[in-house]
């Protein structure tokens, strides 16, 4: 007779349970980013495009330094910064054997682990990776600036520090010349060098380093900078004006060269003219083109803005519907991409996350119910801290367990820009919070309990998780100025957010990041709400409130593009109200246990498994006992 191997069966059951919990790890990420993945740079730029596959192999263990921009392709500030970064890369292109200018798009989901590992908390962020850097080194943050010249100076400070710490020994020497005399000036100079230049400058000047790096590939000359604090050498050579330039020849002749204008370009030209006068046939580098790019960029930008101001552009009216797909894309990108970018979420950040997830769980209209968001909130609300990677795994596994969570593909409808890089996620975030304020007010008409609940959640999210640093800073400043925490009732929260949105639109109107087909206007426009303004043009806030309540209520949601589109959008409200009543009943029956659906399912599996094992054990002993009895009777019969 064959017997059941109870131990083997137990192992099979346990493996099944573990597999149920871990199958998310083995499957492909269900979420595909709706944000454009081609980024802000292409192969025609002098910017090396990095990604998750080539980042570490590029920046580590190299004889060159790497200056990397971590950016987000939907971020308005990043879009404004990109032309400057390209110009900067052109400007110092002749330094490419010393430092590489690169960029990586953190809006691309594939790059998410890199941006989290390097603790990129805002965009754009510039990080410098040293020569022969070890993989444990996460880069030095370099200050951003609004001009090529300032970026160049910030970079030179980093490069000079490299050499002072003993790195970059193969580079041209940009540290100050410290000797007090010039008698042994040729001692360590290669024999190919015919002319040795000393450029005297103020201690805070970067001119010498710029010219040294610009001309370092010309093998017959060498340049060193002398700072004004080397008083003995300055006095010996009768230097009283800065910058000044002295050239030494191999035949011990010495000559002072006059720099007409104390600029990088003028100094370069002075040296080149001297070399030509000595009959040296030097292939002149295309310095002027790179140097003048910054001026051309500024003038073209200025001209473009002036033409936009004078040219009458036809405004395309923005679609006035509230689309479910826009709301879901915003939610998906927010909880699956932006939040997991943080290496550790704790302190004010974890508190902000709890508030954000709480309002989403209570008021976000997912078509398949909000159990998904409630489960995530139930897990996070008990935590004092959590890593971005652990949080990401929670989102991923929960979404797979409850699939399908979302009702359609990752595409923008009402928030779709005229081309990639316009509108999209920022538009969706405004839309989502408008929807939340309206429906929070609708469901709390009879109480003034926590009237600022949505605004506080929004404030915390924008301050701690929104990737565009410039946008986040502006919002926090505006919130303080407009007294966000003094809003006294739920209807005023709707109007506060509407007013804030119009204030931001006014600030960004005419900005380079503005979609030319969807201008930043003061909304609602007359075509969408004829009664929202008084005859004198001022806002009729009572009618504005009514317009916002109609547009952003659950009943106003348009399900175009959703996989389960229904003509009767009113069914959504009915389903939601029934779910809210059920939730209140369930929460009133809780015994203080924070069980999720997954926890309960595991308990059921373990319970059934245990019952089966007990039955099999009983059967096994019963069979053994019967077998012994039969054997005993048989022996007596003999």
N, C-alpha and C positions, 0 to 999 in steps of 0.2 A: 504493500500500500504506500502511496506517495504522501508525504507530509508537507504542509506549508512551512516555508522558512520565514518565521515571523520577523527575525532580524533584518533580512533582506527587504521584506515589505516595508518595514519602518524606515529603512534608508531611502527607499523609492519615494515614500510619502514626504519625507523631509526635504529631499531634493526638489520635489514638485513645489513645495512651499517656498523654498529659497529662490527657485527659478521664477516664481510669480513675482517676487520682489525685485529681482535683478534683471529681468528680461529687457527693461528699458535701457540698460547699459549696452546690451548687445545689438540693439536695433538702431536704425538710422534716426537722426534728429528729425522729428516730424515738422518742426517749424522751419520754414524757409523765409529768409528775410525779405520783406517787401521794399526795403531800402535799396536804391541803386548800388550795385557792387563794382562798377567800373571806376569809381572814385573821381577825384578832382585832377588827376595827373595822367599823362599818357606817354608813350614811347618817344614822342617828339620833344619832351621836356628834358632838361638836364637834371632831373630828379629821379633817383633810383626808386622804383616801386617795390616795396617789400610786402611780404605776406607771411602767413603762418609756416609755409614750407621753406622759405629762404631766409627768414629773419635772423635766426641764431647763427647759421652758417656764414652769414654775411658780416654781422657786426662784431663777432667774437674772433679773437686770434688773428686779427688783420694788422698789417704794418701801417695802415691808414686809420685815422679817426673817422667816426661816423656820427653825423648830426642828423637825427631822425625826427620828423614831425609826426606825432600821433594825432590823427584828425578824424573827424566824423563827417561824411560826405553830405549829410542833410543839415549840418550846423551852419547857420548863416554867417557866423563869425569866421568859420573855417573857409567858407566860400569867398569871403572878402580877403582872407589872408593868403589864399592859394596863389593869386597873381604875384603877390609880393615874394612868396617863397620861390616861385619860378624865376623871378627876376634876380633874386639873391643867388640862386644856383647858377644863373648865367654870369653874374657879376664875378663870382670867384671860381669860374670853371677852370682857370689855369692852375688852381690849387688842388685839382682832383687827385693828384698823387699823394696829397697830404691829408685831405679830409673829403669825405663823400657826403653829399646832400641827398637825403632819402625821405620817404614818407610811407606810412602804413595807414590804411583805412579801417578804423575800429567799428564802422557801421556794418562792415562785412562780418557775418556771423562766424565764418571760418577763422577770422582773426581775433575773435573774442577771448580765447585763452591767453594770447600774447598780451593783449591790452590789460587783462586782469592781472597777469603775473607781474607786469611792470607798473602796476598801480596807477593807471591813467584815470584820474578822477575828473578831469575836465579837458575840453578841446578848444583850440589845438594846444598840445603840450610838446615842447621841444626837449629832447634828451640827447646828450652827447655821450658816446661810447669811446673809451680811451683806446689807445694803441695796445694791441695784444691783450685786450680785456678778457678777463675770466668770465665764465658763464654765471658766476654768482653775482657779478656786477650788474646792477639794473639801470645804470646810466645816471649822469648828472643833469639836472634840470637847467636848461638855459633860458634866460628871460626872453620873452617875446618882445617885439618892438614894432613900430609902425613905419620904419624906413629901412632900406637896405644898408645904409651906412651904420646905423645903430646895431643891426643884426651882425654886421661884419665885425664891429668892435667887440661885441659880446663873445663872438667866436674866437677872436684873437686872444682875448683874456684866457679862454680855456686852453688854447694851443700853447700859449706862453707858460701857463701853469704846468702843462704836460712836460715841457722841456725842463722846467725848474725842478721837477720831480724825477728827472732822469729818463723820461720816455721821449719818443720821437727823435732819437739821436741821428737818424738818417735825413732828417729834415734840415732845411736852411735854418740857421740860428737866429731866432727873433728875440732872444733875451738881450738886455742891454750890454754893451761892451764896457767892461769894468776896469780895464787897464788904464793907468795914468799917463802912459807915454806910447809912442808909436814906433820906437826903434826896432822892435821885434814883431812888427805887424804881419810880416810875411811868413813867419815861422811855421804855422800850421795850415797855411793856405795851399791848396792843390796847385801843381805846376801849370795847369791849363789856364789858371786865372791870370789875366794881364793887368786888371784894374781893380783896386780895392777902394770902396767908397765908405766913408763915415758920414752918417746922417745925424746931425745934432738936433734934438727936439726936446720939448717940455716933457716932464715925467708922466703926465696924463695923456700924452699924445699917442695915437695908434698909426700915425702916418708912416713911420719907419717900418713897422711890421707889415703894413699893407704893401709897400713898395718892394720889400724883400721877397714876399710871397708872390707878388705879381711877376717878378723878374728872375725867380730862382732857377729857371731852366736855361738861362743864358750862361753858358759855361765859362766864358772869358772874363766874367766880372763877379765880384762878391760884395755884398752890402752888409754893413753892421750899423745898428742904431746906438747912439750915445745920448743918454738922458742928461738933462741940465743939472742934476745933482752930482754928476762927475765934474766938479768944478775945476779940478786941477787940469784935466785934459781940455776942458773948454777954454781956460785961461791960456794954456800953452799954445793953443791954436787960434787965440784971439777971437773966440766965438762970443758975440754979444747978442745976436739976433737968432731967434728960433722960428722955423727950422733953417738950418744951414747945411751945406753939403761940401765935403772935401774929398777929392779923389787922389789916390796914390798910384803911381805907375811902377813897374818893375825896375825902371832905371833910377828910382829914388826921387823922381820929380813929384811935386805936390802942387795941387791947384784947388782954389776955392771956386765953386760953381754957384751962381746966383739963381735962386728959386724965385721966379717972378710972382707966382701965386702959391700960397701954402696949401696946396691940394695934392691929392694922390695923382691926378692926371698930369698936373704941371710938373711935379717932381719926376714922374716917369719920363715925360718929354725932355726934361733937362738932361737926364742921364743918356737918353737915346741920342740927343743932338750931340753930346760930347763924344759918344762912341763913333758916330758917323764922321765927325770932324777929324777923328784919328784914323779914318780910312777903314774902320771895321765894318765888314759886310754882315750885318745882323738882320735875320728875317724878323721883321717887326711883328709882334703879336697883336692880335685884334683887341687891344685893350680898350680903345675908345668906344667900340660897339657895346662891350659889356658894361662899361662905366656909365654910358649915357642912357642905358636901358631904363634905369630908375627914373630919370627925368622924363623920358618919353612916356613911361608908364603913368607917371603922375599927371602929365599934361593931357594924355589921351583920356584918363579917367575923368579929369576936370571937364574936358570938352564934352565927353559923353554925358556928364551930369547936366551941363549947361544946355545941351541940345534936348535932353529929356525935359528940362524945365520950360523950354520955349516951344518944343514940338507938341502939337496937340495929338495925344494918343487916345484912341478909342478904348474905353474901358469895357471889358467883357464882364457882364453880370455873373457873379458867382452863383452856381447852382444852390438854391435855397432849401434843399432837402437835407434831412438828417439820415445818413446811411448806416445801416448795421455793419457793413464791411469796414467802413472807416473807423467805427468804434472798436471793432474787434482787432483790426490791424494795429491800432494804437495800443490797446491792451496787450496784445501779443508781443509787440516790440518792447514795450515798457517792462513787463515782468519777465520776459524770456531773454532780453538782451541788455538793456541799460542797467538793471539792478545787479545782475550777476557779474558785471564788470568790476565790482568792488571786491578787493581781496578779502577784507574782513568788514563785516557790518556789525557795528556795536555802538553803544552810547546813544547820541542823538539820532544817528542813522537808523538804528534798529527801532527806536521809538517812532521815527517818521515812517518807517516801513510798515510797522504794525497799524498805524492810523490809516495809511494808504490802502493796505489790503482789507482793512475793516470796512471802509466805505465802498470798495469794489465788491466785496462779498455781499454787502447789503443792498447796493443800488445799481450795479452794472447789469444790463439786460442781456445776459447770454441766452441764446435761443434754447439751449438744452438744459437750462436751469443753472443755478449758481453753486451747485455742490462742489465744482472744481475750485472756485475761488474760496469757498468756505473751508474746504479741506486744507488749502495752503495757509489760510489765515489761522486755522486752529493749530497748525504745526508751529508757525512762526511766533504766535502770541505768547508761547510759553518759554521762548528762548531769550537769553540775555545777549547773545551774540551768535553769529553764524558766518561761515566763509561763503564767498561768492560761488565757489564751486559746489559746495553742499547745497546751497539754495538752488542752483541751476539743476542739480540732480533731482531735487524735490519737485520742481516745476516739470521737468521732463517725464519723470516716472508717473506723476499724478495725471499729467495730460494723456499719457499712453493708457493708463488704467481706465480712464473715463472717456476715451475717444469714442465719437468725435466731440470735441469741446467747442470748436468753432464751426460756423455755418457756411463758410465759403473760403475761397482761395485768398492768398495774400495780395490784394490789389486795392488801390485807392479808387474811390468813385468821386465823391464830392470834393475830396482833398487832393485829387490828382492835379499835378502841375502841368504847365504847357510843355515842359520837358523835364528829364531827370534832374534832380537837385533842387527843384522848386516845390514849395508847399510840403505835401506828404506828412511826415510824422509831427512836426510842430503844429501844423493845421489840425491834425487829428487830436493832439493833446488839448488844444483849446476847446475843440468840439466836445471831447469826452467830459471835461470839467464843467462846461456849460450844461450838458445833459445831466450830470450828477447834481449840480446845484438845483436845477429845476425839479427833478424827481425827488430829491431829498425834501424840498419845500412842499411838494404835492402830498407826500406821505407823512408830513409832520405839521399839517395845517392847524391842528388843535393844541399844539404844544410849542413852547419856545425852548424846549430842551436842546442844549448844544447847538445853537443856531449857526455857529461857525465851523461845524464839524467838517464839511467838505472843503471850505477854504483853508482850514488848518492842515488837512491832509494834502491839499495841493501845494501849500507853502512848503511843507516838509519835503515833498517829493522834488519840487523844482530846486530847492536849496541843496539837497543832498544827492540827488540821483540824475537830474537832467544833465545831459552830456555837454551842452553848449555853455561854457563857463561865462561868456559875455552875457548871454541871455539870462542865465540864472542870477548873475549879479544884478542886472538891471531890474529883474522881477522883485528880488528881495528888497532893493532900495525903494522901488515903487510901492511895495506892500507896506513898508514902514511909513512912507510919506502919506499914503492914503489910508493909514490906520486900519489895516485888515483885521486886527484882533479886537476892534471896537464895534464891529458890525453887530447890530442888536437883534435882528429878526431874520427869518428864513428868506423872506422876499427881498430883503436888502442884500443878502448874499448873492442873489441872482443879478441884481443891478450893480453890485460892486464889481463882479467879474466882467460884466458887459462893459462898464466904464473903463476898467483896467485894460481890456482887450482893445478898445478904441484908442486908448492912450498909447499903447504899443504900436498900433497901426499908424498913428500920427508920427511917431518917432522914426519908424522904418519906411515911411512913404518916400519913394525916390531913391531908396538904398539900392546898392548893387545886387543885393540878394532878392529884391522884389521881382515876382513873376510878372513880366510885361503884359501877360494876358489876364492876370488877376491882381489888379492894383490894390494897394493897402488903402482901404476906404474907411470912412466912418459909417458904421452899419447900425441898424438896417437902412438900406436905401429906400427911396420913395416907392420904387416899383414893387418892393416886397412888403412895405408897410407904409401906406399913404398917410396914415393918421399918427405916425410916430413923432412928428414934429409940429410945433405950433406955427402959426402964420409968420412969426418973426424968425423962424428957423431954429429956435431952441428945442430941446428934446421934451417930448411929452412922456415922462417916465412911466405914467400909468399905462399908456398904450404900448410903450416899449416892453414893459413887464409882461403884458398880455401876449405880445408877439413872441417873446422868448419862451413863455410857458407853453404856447401852442407848438412852436418849432421843435423844442428840445424835450417834450414829454415822450413817454414810451409810445403813446398812440401816434406820434408823428414820425416814428421810425420807418424808413423805406428799406425794404428787404431786397432791393434790386441786386442781383448777382449772388445772393445767398442760395445755398443748395436746397434749402427748405422754404423758399419764398412762398408767401401766402398773400392773397389779396386782402384778407381781413386782418389788418394789423391790430385791430382791437382785441383779438384773441390773446395777443402778447400780454396786454395789461391784465386780462382775466387770469391767465396762467400765473403771472407774477404775484397778483394779490393772493391767490390760493396758496402759492408757495410761501409767501410771507406769513400767512396765518398758520400754516403747518409748521414753519420754523419756530414761531413763537410758542406753539404747543409743545414741540419737541424740546426746546430749550427750557421750558418750564418744568419738564419732567426729568431733566438731567440730574444726575447724582454727583455732579462735580467731576465726572470722568471726561477727559477730552479725547474721546474715541472718534476716529475718522472712519469713513466707509471702508478704507483699506484695512484698518485695524480690526474692524468687525469681521471682514471677509477672512482674514488670517485666523481669527478666533474660531470661526465656523469650520474652516478647513482642519484646524488642529483638533477641534471637538469631534468631528466626524472620523478623522484618522484614529484618534484615541479609542473611539467606540468600536471601530472595525478591528483594531488590534486586540481589544479586550474580548470581543466575540471570538476571534481566531484563537486566542490563548485558551478560552474555555472549550472551544471545539477540540483543540489539540489534546487537552487533558482528558476530555470525555472519550476521545478515540483511544487514547492510551489505556484508560481504565477498562474500557470494553474489551480491548485486546488481551489484557491480563486475565480477565475473567474467563474468556474463551480458552486460554492456554491452561488455566487451572482445572477447568472442567474436563478438558481433554486428557490431562494427566491422571485424574481420578478414574476415568473410564478404562485406562490401561491396567 
